[in-house]
Amino acid sequence: MKALFSLLSPSGANARLTVLIFHRVVREPDPLFPDEVDAARFDELLGWIKSWFNVLPLDTAIRQLQDGSLPARAAALSFDDGYADNHDVALPLLRKHGLPCSFFVATGFLDGGRMWNDTLIEAVRLSSLPTLDLRGLVDGRGDDLGQHMLGDDGGRRAALGRLIERVKYLPPEPRVVCVDAIAARAEVQPPNDLMMSSGQVRALRAAGMQIGAHTVSHPILAKLSVQQAGDEIGRSRDVLQALLGEEVGMFAYPNGKPGTDYLPEVHPALVRELGFDSAVSTRWAAARGSDDVFQIPRFTPWDRDRLKFGARLLRNFFQGATGVASARAAY
């Protein structure tokens, strides 16, 4: 496997950069999201990655990709959103393996905030009702959200699969109103400790990890005006710079699918104008030196078998310009 990665990812001018994306590392397997990375699996993945790749800090890797000095089998690791388990579970494992990582933080959820998807997920997870009656609530098309059986984990997974996709592309404020109403119908008060505190972000940086911006409220940038998008992007960077006392030069597009979640003809130029050094998407591919530094692709296989995981990473070197990064990925 290592020899194949060396062949497809040489050093120098023809180098390729593999950037892996994660969101959460839960302590134990999650019955509602069985493909979510748990601590034991993340530990195993880091072992595979370390044995196959030269893992670099993301900003260093992007600079070296640009100037043609990237080593063979180059890779970088990243997390999006800012979940507390990034600090509590992932960080100790990254330190165990001696690997650097970049964490892209949506600043509006620090210190007790909650992302809309987690309000929905926890409402479905924690509800004691056999049926979740959402009649009278509507999705982005104006269609009624209906009724959903919650009898077992399978039913809850099915309900979440339907509801997340129907609520995801609502405008930000109506989306929050909608998921809050769903939680009320579920008779649940969702937890408020899922995201990192400001102190945990500082602790990540003190441990040698990198921090990048990821907007304030994690909106679909393609749905916003250019002015609104610029405000979301710039304010998240400003909050993090004030928190850390240093420049924050990297940005990750929320959700990150080109043409759907952000507009390649608009937002990369906006990020550049705001003074960032680079930005990452969730397009499947291994980056080339000719790629736009404000649209660096990322990808993580979902396979549990070592050889299948490696084989899918190998295939990622042949990916084109479509795809989005993981099964649960970003919301």
BELBELWO-V219381 format. One record per pair of residues at least 6 apart in sequence whose C-alpha atoms are under 8 Angstrom apart, sorted by the first residue. I is the first residue (numbers start at 0). J is the second residue. D is the distance in whole Angstrom. If there is no record, write none. Layout:
# BELBELWO-V219381
i->[I:I]
j->[J:J]
d->[D:D]
This chain:
# BELBELWO-V219381
i->[0:0:1:1:1:3:4:4:4:4:5:5:7:7:7:8:8:8:8:8:8:9:9:9:9:10:10:10:10:10:10:11:11:11:11:11:12:12:12:12:12:12:13:13:13:14:14:14:14:14:14:14:14:15:15:15:15:15:15:15:15:15:16:16:16:16:16:16:16:16:16:17:17:17:17:17:17:17:17:18:18:18:18:18:18:18:18:18:18:19:19:19:19:19:19:19:20:20:20:20:20:20:20:20:21:21:21:21:21:22:22:22:22:22:22:22:22:23:23:23:23:23:23:23:24:24:24:24:24:24:24:24:24:25:25:25:25:25:25:26:26:26:26:27:27:28:28:28:29:29:30:31:31:31:31:31:32:32:34:34:34:35:38:38:41:41:42:45:45:46:47:48:49:49:51:52:52:52:53:53:53:53:53:54:54:54:54:54:54:55:55:55:55:55:56:56:56:56:56:56:57:57:57:57:57:58:58:60:60:60:60:61:61:63:64:64:65:65:65:66:67:75:75:76:76:76:77:77:77:77:78:78:78:78:78:79:79:79:79:79:79:80:80:80:80:80:80:81:81:81:81:81:81:81:81:82:82:82:83:83:83:83:83:83:84:84:84:85:86:86:86:86:86:90:93:93:99:99:99:100:100:101:101:101:101:102:102:102:102:103:103:103:103:103:103:104:104:104:104:104:105:105:105:105:105:105:105:106:106:106:106:106:106:106:106:107:107:107:107:108:108:108:108:108:109:109:109:109:110:110:110:110:110:111:111:111:111:111:111:112:112:112:112:113:113:113:113:114:115:115:115:116:116:116:116:118:118:118:118:119:119:119:119:119:119:120:121:121:121:122:122:122:122:122:122:122:123:123:123:123:123:123:124:125:126:126:126:127:127:128:128:129:129:129:130:130:130:130:130:131:131:131:131:131:131:132:132:132:132:133:133:133:133:133:133:133:134:134:134:134:135:135:135:136:136:136:136:137:137:137:138:138:138:138:139:139:139:139:144:147:147:148:148:148:149:149:166:166:167:167:168:168:170:170:171:171:182:182:197:200:201:201:203:203:204:204:210:210:210:211:211:211:211:211:211:211:212:212:212:212:212:212:212:212:213:213:213:213:213:213:213:214:214:214:214:214:214:214:214:215:215:215:215:216:217:218:219:219:219:219:220:220:220:220:220:220:220:221:221:221:221:221:222:225:229:229:229:232:233:236:239:240:240:247:248:248:248:248:249:249:249:249:250:250:250:250:250:251:251:251:252:252:252:252:252:253:253:253:254:254:254:254:254:254:255:255:255:255:255:255:255:256:256:256:256:256:257:257:257:257:257:267:267:267:268:270:270:271:271:276:276:277:277:277:277:278:278:278:278:279:279:279:279:279:280:280:280:280:281:281:281:281:281:281:282:282:282:282:282:282:282:282:282:283:283:283:283:283:283:283:283:283:283:283:284:284:284:284:284:284:284:284:284:285:285:285:285:285:286:286:297:298:298:298:298:299:299:299:300:300:300:300:301:301:301:302]
j->[51:309:50:51:52:313:51:52:72:313:71:72:15:313:316:14:15:16:71:72:73:15:70:71:72:67:68:69:70:71:72:67:68:69:70:71:64:66:67:68:69:288:67:287:288:64:67:69:70:71:73:287:288:64:71:72:73:285:286:287:288:316:60:64:72:73:74:75:285:286:287:73:74:75:284:285:286:297:298:57:74:75:76:77:285:286:296:297:298:74:75:76:77:297:298:299:76:77:78:79:297:298:299:324:77:78:79:299:328:78:79:80:81:82:85:328:329:35:36:37:78:82:84:85:35:36:37:38:41:84:85:88:89:35:36:37:38:84:88:37:38:39:88:37:38:35:36:37:35:37:152:124:152:153:155:156:156:327:301:326:327:327:88:89:89:92:92:93:96:96:305:54:96:98:72:72:73:74:70:71:72:73:74:73:74:75:76:98:99:73:74:75:98:99:75:76:99:100:101:209:75:76:77:100:101:249:277:69:73:74:75:277:292:69:287:288:288:289:292:288:288:99:100:99:100:101:100:101:102:103:85:100:101:102:103:102:103:104:213:251:329:102:103:104:105:213:217:102:103:104:105:108:109:194:195:193:194:195:192:193:194:195:196:199:193:194:195:195:195:199:200:202:203:203:99:100:207:208:209:208:209:208:209:210:211:208:209:210:211:210:211:212:213:250:251:210:211:212:213:214:212:213:214:215:216:217:235:212:213:214:215:216:235:238:239:214:215:216:235:114:194:195:215:216:194:195:196:197:192:194:195:196:197:191:192:193:194:195:196:191:192:193:194:191:192:193:194:216:174:175:178:163:167:178:330:178:179:182:189:159:163:178:179:181:182:159:187:189:190:181:182:185:186:187:188:189:149:155:158:159:182:185:155:187:185:186:187:185:186:149:185:148:149:150:146:147:148:149:150:146:147:148:149:184:185:145:146:147:184:143:144:145:146:147:181:184:143:144:145:146:143:144:145:143:144:145:177:143:144:177:144:165:166:169:165:166:168:169:162:154:158:154:155:158:155:158:174:177:174:330:174:219:218:222:216:218:188:189:242:210:242:243:209:210:210:243:239:247:249:236:239:247:248:249:250:251:232:235:236:239:247:249:250:251:232:235:236:250:251:252:253:231:232:233:234:235:236:252:253:231:232:234:235:231:253:253:253:254:260:261:228:252:253:260:261:262:266:258:259:260:261:262:260:265:269:270:273:270:273:247:247:246:247:275:274:275:276:277:275:276:277:278:270:275:277:278:279:278:279:280:260:261:278:279:280:260:329:330:260:280:281:328:329:330:261:279:280:281:282:323:329:280:281:282:322:323:263:280:281:282:321:278:293:294:293:278:293:277:293:292:293:292:293:294:295:292:293:294:295:293:294:295:296:297:294:295:296:297:296:297:298:322:323:324:295:296:297:298:320:321:322:323:324:296:297:298:315:318:319:320:321:322:323:324:296:297:298:315:316:317:318:319:320:296:297:315:316:318:295:296:324:315:323:324:325:312:324:325:308:311:312:325:308:325:326:308]
d->[7:7:8:5:8:8:7:8:6:7:6:5:8:8:7:5:5:7:6:5:7:7:7:4:6:8:7:6:4:4:7:5:5:6:7:8:8:8:4:7:8:7:8:7:7:7:7:6:7:7:8:7:7:7:8:7:7:6:5:5:7:8:7:7:7:5:5:8:5:5:7:6:5:6:8:5:7:7:8:8:6:5:6:7:7:8:7:5:6:8:6:5:6:5:5:5:6:5:6:7:6:6:6:7:6:5:7:7:7:5:5:7:8:7:8:7:7:7:7:8:8:6:6:6:7:5:5:6:7:6:7:6:6:8:6:5:6:6:7:6:5:8:7:6:7:7:8:6:7:8:7:8:6:8:7:5:7:8:7:8:8:7:7:7:8:8:6:8:7:7:7:8:8:8:7:5:6:6:7:7:6:5:6:6:5:5:8:7:7:7:6:5:8:6:6:8:6:6:7:8:5:7:8:7:6:7:8:7:7:8:7:8:7:5:7:5:5:8:8:8:7:8:7:7:5:6:5:5:6:7:8:8:6:5:6:6:5:6:7:8:8:8:6:5:5:7:8:7:7:5:6:8:8:6:6:6:4:5:7:6:5:4:7:8:8:8:8:8:7:6:8:8:7:7:7:8:7:6:8:5:6:6:4:6:7:8:6:5:6:6:4:5:5:7:6:7:6:5:5:8:7:5:5:5:6:6:7:8:7:7:5:7:6:7:7:8:5:5:8:7:6:8:8:7:6:6:5:6:8:7:6:4:6:5:6:8:7:8:7:6:8:8:7:6:8:7:7:8:7:6:6:7:8:8:7:6:7:7:6:8:8:6:8:7:7:7:8:6:8:7:5:6:8:6:7:6:8:6:8:7:8:7:7:7:5:6:6:8:8:7:7:6:5:5:7:6:5:5:7:6:5:6:7:7:6:6:5:7:7:8:5:5:6:8:7:7:6:6:5:7:6:7:8:6:6:8:7:4:5:8:7:6:6:7:7:7:7:5:8:8:6:6:7:7:5:8:6:8:7:7:8:7:8:7:8:6:7:7:7:8:7:6:8:8:7:8:8:7:8:8:8:6:7:5:5:7:7:6:5:7:7:6:5:6:7:7:8:6:5:6:6:5:5:7:7:5:8:8:7:5:7:7:5:7:6:7:6:7:5:7:6:8:7:6:5:8:8:8:7:5:5:6:8:8:7:8:8:8:7:6:7:6:6:8:7:5:5:7:6:6:5:6:8:7:7:5:6:5:5:6:8:7:7:7:6:7:7:8:6:8:7:7:5:6:7:8:5:5:7:7:8:6:6:6:7:6:6:7:8:7:8:8:5:7:8:8:7:8:7:8:8:5:5:8:8:7:4:6:6:6:5:5:6:7:6:6:5:6:6:5:7:7:5:5:8:5:6:7:7:6:5:5:6:6:6:5:7:6:7:7:6:5:6:6:6:6:7:5:6:7:5:7:7:6:7:6:5:8:6:6:7:8:8:5:7:8:6:6:6:6:7:7:7:7:7:5]
